[in-house]
Structures are given as structure tokens and as C-alpha cells.
Amino acid sequence: MQGKIQSTDFGGLTPPEQFLLHDESAVNYAERLGELMADLAPANYLERRQVELIAQADVDVDRQRRIIAECLHPSAAVSHPQRVVVNWRRARNSDSDEAFASEENRRPAPPEGDPYATKAIAQAYANQHSALELHYKALADAEKRRRISIEFLYSMQDRRARAKIPDAEVIE
């Protein structure tokens, strides 16, 4: 972890060291949690805990997206000899504009990025399809958990606000 936060920053909440991975920053998590606390304005411990669950779901969403991006990185499917051939083709195509233009006319290029990486990304997806399905499901679950946590926080805050409204009196 890149940094530690003081246990007094958010007393009573789970220390980030218990759920963050080694490549995730406790300082970044504390900043995110602080922003959520400021935006959502929890009034008691239960609401603060709900905001913490929202922040943890955010971390899970970001983590799954990073893992998926890493699994689909072109280097995950391309071996060293394949990289040499791809680099040679790039160099050859940059020398000959006509060959590059005719190759582009045959197949559509992605809107941005490296068109040579698409094949490697597709190979990585095919090679790790079952693992990626697991991560896509975990991503969907984390996003659902985040939405449910936000909805529950709002219902708690609404219930608290309604409790402050005095009961009606019957006047005859």
C-alpha cells in the first residue's frame, strides 16, 4: 500500500488495510471516503457505515475494471516472437503508405488506439474467457451492491427526516 491513514480519521469504520490490495492506496481510499462523507452527509453511525459500504463497493468496481483491463492487455496473448513480428509489420507498413492504406480499406480500424492490438486483445479474451466471465460477474455484483447501498442510505436519511416532522393534531 502506498500510504496509511490514521485510525482517528473515520473512527469506528473498517481500517482500509483489511480489504485493500497491495496495489491500492489507503490514502486514495480515505480521500474517496471523505468526499462521500461530505457529499452524503451521514448523521449517525449507521449512515456513516452505509457510506463506507458505498466506498468499498467503489473500490471493488475499480478493482474489477483494472483486472479485466489487465486480462485483456495485448501482452497477455502475444508472446515475444509474435511481438517481434508485429513490430516488424508496423515498421514495414510505415515505410509503405500504399500497403498501409490498402490494409485499412480491407478491415475497419477502431476509432482510437492501436489497430494492431485488436487481434491480440481478442486472443486474450478467447484464452481467458472463463476467468473474464467471473470478473464481469463480480463487476456487475459490485455495481449492484453500490446502487443498493446508495438506495438504502437515502431511505435511512428519508426515514430520519420524516421522524423530525411533528405528528398532526386533530382540531375540532
VEXTOR-896586 format. One record per residue (C-alpha): residue in one letter; residue number from 0; x, y, z. Coordinates in nm, 4 decimals. Layout:
N
@aa: A, i: NUM, u: X, v: Y, w: Z .
...
This chain:
172
@aa: M, i: 0, u: 0.0000, v: 0.0000, w: 0.0000 .
@aa: Q, i: 1, u: 0.1185, v: 0.3439, w: -0.0802 .
@aa: G, i: 2, u: 0.0043, v: 0.5130, w: 0.2382 .
@aa: K, i: 3, u: -0.1638, v: 0.4681, w: 0.5721 .
@aa: I, i: 4, u: -0.4429, v: 0.6683, w: 0.7268 .
@aa: Q, i: 5, u: -0.4851, v: 0.7430, w: 1.0931 .
@aa: S, i: 6, u: -0.7408, v: 0.5326, w: 1.2766 .
@aa: T, i: 7, u: -0.8936, v: 0.8588, w: 1.4061 .
@aa: D, i: 8, u: -0.9873, v: 0.9780, w: 1.0558 .
@aa: F, i: 9, u: -1.3080, v: 0.7721, w: 1.0458 .
@aa: G, i: 10, u: -1.3434, v: 0.6204, w: 1.3906 .
@aa: G, i: 11, u: -1.5441, v: 0.3027, w: 1.4178 .
@aa: L, i: 12, u: -1.5164, v: 0.2178, w: 1.0485 .
@aa: T, i: 13, u: -1.3208, v: -0.0677, w: 0.8940 .
@aa: P, i: 14, u: -0.9482, v: 0.0024, w: 0.8518 .
@aa: P, i: 15, u: -0.8672, v: 0.0018, w: 0.4794 .
@aa: E, i: 16, u: -0.5721, v: -0.2318, w: 0.5337 .
@aa: Q, i: 17, u: -0.8243, v: -0.5117, w: 0.5889 .
@aa: F, i: 18, u: -0.9689, v: -0.5036, w: 0.2358 .
@aa: L, i: 19, u: -0.7347, v: -0.3106, w: 0.0055 .
@aa: L, i: 20, u: -0.4911, v: -0.4975, w: -0.2153 .
@aa: H, i: 21, u: -0.1208, v: -0.4145, w: -0.2273 .
@aa: D, i: 22, u: -0.1549, v: -0.2028, w: -0.5413 .
@aa: E, i: 23, u: -0.4377, v: 0.0069, w: -0.3932 .
@aa: S, i: 24, u: -0.3744, v: 0.3212, w: -0.1941 .
@aa: A, i: 25, u: -0.5224, v: 0.3713, w: 0.1521 .
@aa: V, i: 26, u: -0.4744, v: 0.7450, w: 0.1076 .
@aa: N, i: 27, u: -0.6820, v: 0.7451, w: -0.2134 .
@aa: Y, i: 28, u: -0.9490, v: 0.5392, w: -0.0369 .
@aa: A, i: 29, u: -0.9538, v: 0.7829, w: 0.2563 .
@aa: E, i: 30, u: -0.9933, v: 1.0752, w: 0.0156 .
@aa: R, i: 31, u: -1.2810, v: 0.8995, w: -0.1628 .
@aa: L, i: 32, u: -1.4461, v: 0.8138, w: 0.1674 .
@aa: G, i: 33, u: -1.4041, v: 1.1733, w: 0.2862 .
@aa: E, i: 34, u: -1.5636, v: 1.3078, w: -0.0317 .
@aa: L, i: 35, u: -1.8550, v: 1.0676, w: 0.0036 .
@aa: M, i: 36, u: -1.8962, v: 1.1628, w: 0.3693 .
@aa: A, i: 37, u: -1.9051, v: 1.5308, w: 0.2729 .
@aa: D, i: 38, u: -2.1467, v: 1.4761, w: -0.0179 .
@aa: L, i: 39, u: -2.3871, v: 1.2354, w: 0.1509 .
@aa: A, i: 40, u: -2.3738, v: 1.3951, w: 0.4998 .
@aa: P, i: 41, u: -2.4400, v: 1.0926, w: 0.7218 .
@aa: A, i: 42, u: -2.5889, v: 1.1903, w: 1.0580 .
@aa: N, i: 43, u: -2.5223, v: 0.8807, w: 1.2695 .
@aa: Y, i: 44, u: -2.3104, v: 0.5693, w: 1.2849 .
@aa: L, i: 45, u: -2.5425, v: 0.3569, w: 1.0710 .
@aa: E, i: 46, u: -2.5433, v: 0.6142, w: 0.7916 .
@aa: R, i: 47, u: -2.1640, v: 0.6520, w: 0.8172 .
@aa: R, i: 48, u: -2.1313, v: 0.2739, w: 0.7906 .
@aa: Q, i: 49, u: -2.3567, v: 0.2785, w: 0.4834 .
@aa: V, i: 50, u: -2.1346, v: 0.5443, w: 0.3231 .
@aa: E, i: 51, u: -1.8354, v: 0.3215, w: 0.3997 .
@aa: L, i: 52, u: -2.0071, v: 0.0306, w: 0.2221 .
@aa: I, i: 53, u: -2.0617, v: 0.2560, w: -0.0806 .
@aa: A, i: 54, u: -1.6910, v: 0.3481, w: -0.0811 .
@aa: Q, i: 55, u: -1.5921, v: -0.0187, w: -0.0544 .
@aa: A, i: 56, u: -1.8207, v: -0.1045, w: -0.3465 .
@aa: D, i: 57, u: -1.6498, v: 0.1755, w: -0.5449 .
@aa: V, i: 58, u: -1.3139, v: 0.0136, w: -0.4699 .
@aa: D, i: 59, u: -1.4485, v: -0.3250, w: -0.5837 .
@aa: V, i: 60, u: -1.5792, v: -0.1757, w: -0.9090 .
@aa: D, i: 61, u: -1.2443, v: -0.0097, w: -0.9816 .
@aa: R, i: 62, u: -1.0573, v: -0.3295, w: -0.8892 .
@aa: Q, i: 63, u: -1.2624, v: -0.5476, w: -1.1242 .
@aa: R, i: 64, u: -1.2206, v: -0.2987, w: -1.4077 .
@aa: R, i: 65, u: -0.8426, v: -0.2978, w: -1.3542 .
@aa: I, i: 66, u: -0.8313, v: -0.6777, w: -1.3506 .
@aa: I, i: 67, u: -1.0372, v: -0.7012, w: -1.6696 .
@aa: A, i: 68, u: -0.8159, v: -0.4424, w: -1.8408 .
@aa: E, i: 69, u: -0.5069, v: -0.6369, w: -1.7340 .
@aa: C, i: 70, u: -0.6526, v: -0.9649, w: -1.8638 .
@aa: L, i: 71, u: -0.7330, v: -0.8009, w: -2.1978 .
@aa: H, i: 72, u: -0.3977, v: -0.6284, w: -2.2352 .
@aa: P, i: 73, u: -0.2450, v: -0.7298, w: -2.5689 .
@aa: S, i: 74, u: 0.0664, v: -0.8583, w: -2.3972 .
@aa: A, i: 75, u: -0.1467, v: -1.1228, w: -2.2238 .
@aa: A, i: 76, u: -0.1943, v: -1.3023, w: -2.5560 .
@aa: V, i: 77, u: 0.1151, v: -1.2089, w: -2.7517 .
@aa: S, i: 78, u: 0.4382, v: -1.3975, w: -2.6995 .
@aa: H, i: 79, u: 0.7800, v: -1.2441, w: -2.7582 .
@aa: P, i: 80, u: 0.8170, v: -1.3869, w: -3.1133 .
@aa: Q, i: 81, u: 0.4703, v: -1.2575, w: -3.2017 .
@aa: R, i: 82, u: 0.5654, v: -0.9112, w: -3.0720 .
@aa: V, i: 83, u: 0.8755, v: -0.9119, w: -3.2916 .
@aa: V, i: 84, u: 0.6641, v: -0.9945, w: -3.5982 .
@aa: V, i: 85, u: 0.4076, v: -0.7249, w: -3.5097 .
@aa: N, i: 86, u: 0.6831, v: -0.4648, w: -3.4660 .
@aa: W, i: 87, u: 0.8389, v: -0.5697, w: -3.7982 .
@aa: R, i: 88, u: 0.4982, v: -0.5326, w: -3.9717 .
@aa: R, i: 89, u: 0.4499, v: -0.1888, w: -3.8200 .
@aa: A, i: 90, u: 0.7913, v: -0.0765, w: -3.9391 .
@aa: R, i: 91, u: 0.7312, v: -0.2187, w: -4.2857 .
@aa: N, i: 92, u: 0.3865, v: -0.0594, w: -4.3099 .
@aa: S, i: 93, u: 0.5123, v: 0.2795, w: -4.2006 .
@aa: D, i: 94, u: 0.7648, v: 0.2673, w: -4.4858 .
@aa: S, i: 95, u: 0.4996, v: 0.1848, w: -4.7417 .
@aa: D, i: 96, u: 0.1952, v: 0.4113, w: -4.7194 .
@aa: E, i: 97, u: 0.0229, v: 0.2212, w: -5.0005 .
@aa: A, i: 98, u: 0.0360, v: -0.1088, w: -4.8163 .
@aa: F, i: 99, u: -0.0960, v: 0.0573, w: -4.5029 .
@aa: A, i: 100, u: -0.3826, v: 0.2245, w: -4.6934 .
@aa: S, i: 101, u: -0.4867, v: -0.0967, w: -4.8695 .
@aa: E, i: 102, u: -0.4802, v: -0.2866, w: -4.5406 .
@aa: E, i: 103, u: -0.7044, v: -0.0215, w: -4.3802 .
@aa: N, i: 104, u: -0.9540, v: -0.0474, w: -4.6665 .
@aa: R, i: 105, u: -0.9951, v: -0.4214, w: -4.6134 .
@aa: R, i: 106, u: -1.0985, v: -0.4028, w: -4.2482 .
@aa: P, i: 107, u: -1.2351, v: -0.1247, w: -4.0309 .
@aa: A, i: 108, u: -0.9968, v: 0.0190, w: -3.7754 .
@aa: P, i: 109, u: -1.1008, v: 0.1005, w: -3.4209 .
@aa: P, i: 110, u: -1.1866, v: 0.4686, w: -3.3654 .
@aa: E, i: 111, u: -0.8794, v: 0.5266, w: -3.1483 .
@aa: G, i: 112, u: -0.5849, v: 0.3312, w: -3.0209 .
@aa: D, i: 113, u: -0.3611, v: 0.0725, w: -3.1778 .
@aa: P, i: 114, u: -0.5346, v: -0.1247, w: -3.4557 .
@aa: Y, i: 115, u: -0.2706, v: -0.3984, w: -3.4286 .
@aa: A, i: 116, u: -0.3665, v: -0.4632, w: -3.0660 .
@aa: T, i: 117, u: -0.7238, v: -0.5655, w: -3.1511 .
@aa: K, i: 118, u: -0.6261, v: -0.9147, w: -3.2614 .
@aa: A, i: 119, u: -0.4140, v: -0.9669, w: -2.9506 .
@aa: I, i: 120, u: -0.6956, v: -0.8424, w: -2.7284 .
@aa: A, i: 121, u: -0.9376, v: -1.0823, w: -2.8980 .
@aa: Q, i: 122, u: -0.6906, v: -1.3662, w: -2.8423 .
@aa: A, i: 123, u: -0.6520, v: -1.2711, w: -2.4772 .
@aa: Y, i: 124, u: -1.0299, v: -1.2657, w: -2.4412 .
@aa: A, i: 125, u: -1.0617, v: -1.6091, w: -2.6021 .
@aa: N, i: 126, u: -0.7797, v: -1.7565, w: -2.3917 .
@aa: Q, i: 127, u: -0.9201, v: -1.6228, w: -2.0646 .
@aa: H, i: 128, u: -1.2919, v: -1.6320, w: -2.1402 .
@aa: S, i: 129, u: -1.3975, v: -1.8230, w: -1.8274 .
@aa: A, i: 130, u: -1.1835, v: -1.6055, w: -1.5985 .
@aa: L, i: 131, u: -1.3201, v: -1.2905, w: -1.7618 .
@aa: E, i: 132, u: -1.6776, v: -1.4111, w: -1.7136 .
@aa: L, i: 133, u: -1.6023, v: -1.4391, w: -1.3433 .
@aa: H, i: 134, u: -1.4651, v: -1.0839, w: -1.3320 .
@aa: Y, i: 135, u: -1.7537, v: -0.9419, w: -1.5361 .
@aa: K, i: 136, u: -1.9975, v: -1.1048, w: -1.2918 .
@aa: A, i: 137, u: -1.8013, v: -0.9674, w: -0.9950 .
@aa: L, i: 138, u: -1.8091, v: -0.6221, w: -1.1596 .
@aa: A, i: 139, u: -2.1858, v: -0.6403, w: -1.2095 .
@aa: D, i: 140, u: -2.2318, v: -0.7584, w: -0.8494 .
@aa: A, i: 141, u: -2.0185, v: -0.4722, w: -0.7139 .
@aa: E, i: 142, u: -2.2115, v: -0.2162, w: -0.9192 .
@aa: K, i: 143, u: -2.5419, v: -0.3631, w: -0.7979 .
@aa: R, i: 144, u: -2.4179, v: -0.3625, w: -0.4381 .
@aa: R, i: 145, u: -2.3194, v: 0.0032, w: -0.4761 .
@aa: R, i: 146, u: -2.6625, v: 0.1004, w: -0.6147 .
@aa: I, i: 147, u: -2.8427, v: -0.0882, w: -0.3373 .
@aa: S, i: 148, u: -2.6208, v: 0.0723, w: -0.0724 .
@aa: I, i: 149, u: -2.6933, v: 0.4206, w: -0.2060 .
@aa: E, i: 150, u: -3.0657, v: 0.3477, w: -0.2203 .
@aa: F, i: 151, u: -3.0631, v: 0.2162, w: 0.1359 .
@aa: L, i: 152, u: -2.8709, v: 0.5221, w: 0.2597 .
@aa: Y, i: 153, u: -3.1268, v: 0.7521, w: 0.1007 .
@aa: S, i: 154, u: -3.4116, v: 0.5568, w: 0.2605 .
@aa: M, i: 155, u: -3.2376, v: 0.5838, w: 0.6005 .
@aa: Q, i: 156, u: -3.1947, v: 0.9585, w: 0.5555 .
@aa: D, i: 157, u: -3.5554, v: 0.9944, w: 0.4433 .
@aa: R, i: 158, u: -3.6771, v: 0.7990, w: 0.7469 .
@aa: R, i: 159, u: -3.4666, v: 1.0212, w: 0.9742 .
@aa: A, i: 160, u: -3.6064, v: 1.3364, w: 0.8130 .
@aa: R, i: 161, u: -3.9654, v: 1.2089, w: 0.8494 .
@aa: A, i: 162, u: -3.9082, v: 1.1347, w: 1.2175 .
@aa: K, i: 163, u: -3.8402, v: 1.5043, w: 1.2770 .
@aa: I, i: 164, u: -4.1815, v: 1.6058, w: 1.1439 .
@aa: P, i: 165, u: -4.4214, v: 1.6521, w: 1.4351 .
@aa: D, i: 166, u: -4.7375, v: 1.4439, w: 1.4393 .
@aa: A, i: 167, u: -5.0585, v: 1.6094, w: 1.3285 .
@aa: E, i: 168, u: -5.3041, v: 1.7210, w: 1.5875 .
@aa: V, i: 169, u: -5.6755, v: 1.6807, w: 1.5364 .
@aa: I, i: 170, u: -5.8547, v: 2.0103, w: 1.5928 .
@aa: E, i: 171, u: -6.2338, v: 2.0056, w: 1.6291 .
